[in-house]
Amino acid sequence: MRIVAKIGTSSLTGVHGAIDRDAIAKLSDEVVAVRDTGHEVLVVSSGAVAAGVAALGLVTRPTDMPTLQALAAVGQSRLMEVWNAELARHGVVAAQALLDPHDFVNRKQYLHTRQTLVRLIELGCVPVINENDAIANDEIRYGDNDRLAALTAHNVGADVLVLLTDLDGLYTSDPRVDADARLVTHVSADDPMLAIRAGVGGSGRGSGGMASKLAAARIASWSGVRTVIARAAGERALVEAVGGDVVGTVFEAHTRRLPARKLWIAFASHVAGVVVVDDGARRALTERATSLLPAGVTDVVGRFGEGDIVDVRGGDGVVFARGMVFVDAADLRRAAGKHTRDLPDGMVHEVIHRDDLVLLPA
């Protein structure tokens, strides 16, 4: 089998953000153990920004994007130094791969990314993947490495995605504040649990949280990939997750499979606004798989530009789709409700092309 294992910042760093070498050593041991049983493993590793914070001796993690990107540049090389050394103990070569959202949205880049990652596996390397945080645009970045790991699993045709975190799995509520919280051990592909809004909170050293892991599980499920959320510090957590043992929370793969571009749109970390449509447009989108035209638009919420991701909402207030717009919010407000023949010269005739529209589950 082909495995993508993602480990979060809180599981790789200490309370002050310094890289926890023992944690990477433990996971490296498990990666090699899984490889020794005949499987292929790719690692998605967080921790670059936190490592940069520690390297520069900052007291708190900054929040502005330019500083975060600079810290990622400082921390990424230090993070890879540890991965290189710990995998080398087993005679395994680590290979750094920094990815960009366009690697999944653009078909040519998507195929090139897969070719490179698969070739690294064929050469016996363990790809260690991270988002290229140092140059990522805040409006188009993945938002967290959980989504990146799920999209990578789709890209390389993985069989299993393992999200290693500082919790035992998905709970009915936050176990750190609710003594009655129960661990959910199994989630079927059609379980409403996959659509709930989980808390974003975590250690404060990373950018994810359980909400992003649920989004990643849905991406993986809609890619035909089984997903496991488990505690990174658990003994042989990765080995057990791959082996199908009872560990953490298991999300089954769905029969519905979306192409990578639509997965990125459906689970984009930044939704710039809302386009409200009438009942006729809603039926056309949901029943006939058409593109969204200005004539069906009744309202525009927010400020967004061409190429941004927006939610599509019916008159009843229910968001039923998400898509990439071909027109900015100001122009769309002026064109809303107008038929194609009445549009200004030069204006695109489609608000969202059907190839860039994803219908969301009820």
C-alpha positions in Angstrom: 0.0 0.0 0.0 0.9 3.6 -0.4 0.7 5.7 2.8 0.7 9.4 3.5 1.5 10.2 7.1 1.0 13.8 8.4 2.4 15.0 11.7 1.4 18.3 13.2 3.4 21.1 14.8 2.2 20.3 18.3 3.5 16.8 18.0 6.9 17.8 16.6 7.8 20.7 18.8 8.1 21.5 22.5 6.0 24.1 24.4 8.4 26.8 23.3 8.4 25.7 19.6 11.8 24.1 19.5 11.9 20.9 17.3 11.5 17.8 19.4 14.1 15.5 18.0 12.8 12.5 19.9 9.4 12.9 18.3 10.9 12.9 14.8 13.1 10.0 15.7 10.0 8.0 16.9 8.1 8.7 13.7 11.1 7.9 11.6 11.4 4.5 13.3 7.7 3.9 12.5 8.0 5.0 8.9 10.9 2.6 8.4 8.9 -0.2 10.2 6.0 0.4 7.8 8.4 0.4 4.8 9.9 -2.9 6.0 6.6 -4.6 5.7 6.5 -3.7 2.0 4.6 -0.4 2.0 5.5 3.0 0.6 5.4 6.1 2.8 5.3 9.8 2.2 5.5 12.2 5.2 3.8 15.6 5.4 5.6 17.5 8.2 4.6 20.7 9.9 6.8 22.6 12.2 8.8 25.0 10.0 7.2 28.2 11.4 7.5 27.0 15.0 11.1 26.0 14.5 11.7 29.5 13.1 10.2 31.1 16.2 12.5 29.0 18.4 15.6 29.7 16.3 15.1 33.4 16.5 14.3 33.3 20.2 10.9 34.9 19.9 8.6 34.8 22.9 5.4 34.4 21.0 4.3 33.3 17.6 3.6 36.3 15.3 0.4 36.5 13.4 1.3 38.8 10.4 1.9 37.0 7.1 5.3 38.5 6.1 6.8 37.5 9.5 5.3 34.0 9.4 6.7 33.5 5.9 10.1 34.7 7.0 10.0 32.3 10.0 9.1 29.4 7.7 12.2 30.1 5.7 14.3 30.1 8.9 12.7 27.0 10.3 12.3 24.8 7.2 16.0 24.0 6.8 16.3 23.2 10.5 13.3 20.9 10.4 14.8 19.0 7.4 18.2 18.7 9.1 16.5 16.6 11.8 14.4 14.5 9.3 17.6 13.9 7.2 19.5 12.7 10.3 16.8 10.5 11.8 15.9 8.7 8.6 19.6 8.3 7.8 20.0 6.2 11.0 18.1 3.6 9.1 19.9 4.1 5.8 16.9 5.9 4.3 17.3 9.1 2.3 14.8 11.9 3.0 13.7 14.2 0.1 12.3 17.6 0.7 9.3 18.6 -1.4 7.8 22.1 -0.9 4.4 22.3 -2.7 2.2 25.2 -3.8 -1.6 25.2 -4.2 -1.2 25.6 -8.0 0.4 22.2 -8.0 -3.1 20.8 -7.5 -5.2 23.3 -9.4 -3.2 23.4 -12.6 -3.5 20.0 -14.4 0.1 20.2 -15.8 1.6 21.0 -12.4 -0.6 18.3 -10.8 0.8 15.6 -13.1 4.4 16.9 -12.7 4.0 16.8 -8.9 2.8 13.2 -9.0 5.6 12.3 -11.4 8.3 13.7 -9.0 6.8 12.2 -5.8 6.3 8.8 -7.4 9.9 8.8 -8.8 11.3 9.7 -5.3 9.4 6.7 -3.9 10.8 4.5 -6.7 14.3 5.6 -5.8 13.8 4.5 -2.3 13.4 7.9 -0.7 10.9 9.1 1.8 9.5 12.4 0.5 9.1 14.9 3.4 6.5 17.4 2.2 5.5 20.8 3.5 3.6 23.8 2.0 6.0 26.4 0.5 5.1 28.8 3.3 7.9 31.2 2.6 6.3 32.3 -0.7 2.7 31.2 -0.4 0.0 33.8 -1.0 -2.4 34.0 2.0 -5.4 34.0 -0.4 -4.5 30.8 -2.2 -2.5 28.8 0.4 -3.9 25.5 1.7 -4.3 27.0 5.2 -2.9 24.0 7.0 -1.0 20.8 6.3 -4.0 18.5 6.9 -5.5 19.6 3.6 -2.2 19.4 1.9 -1.8 15.9 3.1 -5.2 14.9 1.9 -4.6 16.5 -1.5 -1.2 14.7 -1.7 -2.9 11.4 -0.9 -5.2 12.1 -3.9 -2.3 13.0 -6.1 -0.2 9.9 -5.5 -3.1 7.5 -5.3 -2.6 6.6 -1.7 -4.5 3.9 0.1 -4.3 5.3 3.6 -3.9 8.8 5.0 -2.8 9.0 8.7 -3.1 12.3 10.5 -1.0 12.2 13.7 -1.9 14.7 16.3 -1.9 15.4 20.0 -5.3 13.8 20.6 -6.4 10.2 20.4 -8.8 10.9 17.6 -12.1 12.6 17.0 -14.2 13.1 20.1 -17.9 14.0 20.5 -16.7 17.2 22.2 -13.3 18.7 23.3 -12.0 16.2 25.9 -9.7 18.9 27.4 -12.8 20.8 28.7 -15.5 18.1 28.7 -15.1 15.1 31.0 -18.0 13.4 29.2 -16.4 13.6 25.7 -16.3 10.2 24.0 -13.8 9.0 21.3 -15.4 8.2 18.0 -13.7 5.2 16.6 -15.4 4.8 13.2 -17.0 7.1 10.8 -18.6 5.8 7.6 -18.4 7.6 4.3 -22.0 8.9 4.6 -21.9 9.7 8.3 -23.1 13.2 9.1 -20.0 13.3 11.5 -18.0 14.3 8.4 -20.0 17.4 8.0 -19.9 18.8 11.5 -18.0 21.9 12.5 -15.4 20.8 15.0 -13.4 23.2 17.1 -10.4 24.9 15.7 -8.5 25.1 18.9 -5.3 23.3 19.5 -1.9 23.8 21.1 -1.5 27.3 19.6 1.8 26.2 17.9 0.2 25.1 14.7 -2.5 26.3 12.2 -4.9 23.4 12.2 -7.1 21.8 14.8 -9.8 19.1 14.6 -11.8 21.2 12.1 -9.0 21.0 9.5 -8.6 17.3 10.1 -12.3 16.7 9.4 -11.9 18.7 6.2 -8.9 16.5 5.3 -10.8 13.4 6.1 -13.6 14.5 3.7 -11.1 15.3 1.0 -9.5 11.9 1.4 -12.8 10.1 1.6 -13.9 11.7 -1.7 -10.6 10.5 -3.1 -11.2 6.9 -2.2 -8.7 7.0 0.6 -9.2 5.6 4.1 -8.2 8.1 6.8 -7.0 7.6 10.4 -6.6 10.3 13.1 -4.4 9.1 15.9 -2.2 10.3 18.7 1.4 10.8 17.5 2.8 9.9 20.8 1.0 6.6 20.9 3.1 3.5 20.8 3.4 2.4 17.1 0.5 4.6 16.1 1.5 4.8 12.5 2.2 1.1 12.3 -1.2 0.2 13.8 -3.1 2.6 11.7 -1.6 1.2 8.5 -2.2 -2.4 9.7 -5.9 -1.8 10.3 -5.6 -2.2 14.1 -8.1 -0.4 16.3 -6.5 3.0 16.9 -7.8 6.5 16.9 -10.7 7.4 14.5 -11.1 5.7 11.2 -12.9 7.4 8.3 -14.0 5.1 5.5 -13.4 5.9 1.8 -16.4 7.2 -0.2 -17.6 5.9 -3.5 -17.9 9.6 -4.7 -14.6 10.7 -6.1 -13.7 14.3 -7.2 -10.8 15.5 -9.3 -8.1 17.4 -7.5 -9.2 20.8 -8.8 -12.7 20.4 -7.4 -11.4 19.0 -4.1 -9.3 22.1 -3.7 -12.3 24.3 -4.5 -14.6 22.4 -2.1 -12.3 22.5 0.8 -10.5 25.8 0.2 -9.2 27.3 3.4 -10.3 30.8 2.4 -13.8 31.5 1.1 -14.0 35.1 0.0 -17.8 35.7 -0.3 -21.2 34.4 -1.1 -23.3 34.5 -4.3 -27.0 34.2 -3.7 -29.1 32.6 -6.5 -32.8 32.2 -7.3 -34.6 28.9 -7.4 -34.3 28.5 -11.1 -30.6 28.9 -11.0 -30.4 26.4 -8.1 -32.3 23.8 -10.0 -30.1 24.3 -13.1 -26.9 23.9 -11.1 -28.1 20.9 -9.1 -30.2 19.0 -11.6 -28.7 19.9 -15.0 -25.0 20.5 -14.0 -25.0 23.9 -15.8 -22.7 26.9 -15.3 -23.9 29.8 -13.1 -25.0 32.8 -15.2 -25.6 36.4 -14.0 -29.3 36.1 -14.7 -29.7 33.7 -11.8 -27.8 35.9 -9.2 -30.0 37.8 -6.8 -27.4 39.1 -4.3 -23.6 39.3 -3.8 -22.1 39.2 -0.3 -18.5 40.2 0.4 -15.6 41.5 -1.6 -13.9 39.0 -3.9 -11.9 39.1 -7.1 -11.7 36.9 -10.2 -10.4 33.5 -9.3 -11.5 33.6 -5.7 -13.6 30.9 -4.1 -17.2 31.7 -3.1 -20.1 29.9 -1.5 -23.3 29.6 -3.6 -26.5 30.0 -1.5 -30.1 29.7 -2.3 -32.9 32.1 -1.2 -33.6 29.8 1.8 -30.1 30.7 3.2 -28.7 27.2 2.6 -25.2 27.0 1.0 -25.5 24.2 -1.5 -22.4 24.7 -3.7 -18.9 26.3 -3.8 -17.1 27.5 -6.8 -14.3 29.7 -8.4 -15.7 32.9 -9.8 -14.8 34.4 -13.2 -15.9 37.9 -12.2 -15.2 40.2 -9.2 -17.9 41.2 -6.7 -18.3 44.8 -7.9 -18.9 43.8 -11.5 -21.2 40.9 -10.5 -23.4 43.3 -8.4 -23.9 45.4 -11.5 -24.7 42.4 -13.7 -26.9 40.4 -11.2 -30.2 39.4 -12.7 -29.3 40.4 -16.2 -29.6 38.1 -19.2 -26.5 37.5 -21.4 -27.7 39.8 -24.1 -27.9 42.7 -21.6 -24.4 42.3 -20.2 -21.8 45.1 -20.7 -19.4 44.5 -23.6 -16.4 42.4 -22.6 -18.0 41.0 -19.5 -17.7 37.2 -19.1 -21.0 35.4 -19.5 -20.4 32.8 -16.8 -20.1 33.7 -13.1 -18.9 30.1 -12.3 -18.1 27.5 -14.9 -19.6 24.1 -14.2 -16.1 22.6 -14.2 -15.2 25.0 -11.3 -18.4 24.3 -9.3 -18.8 21.7 -6.6 -22.1 20.6 -5.1 -21.9 20.2 -1.4 -23.7 17.4 0.5 -26.8 18.4 2.4 
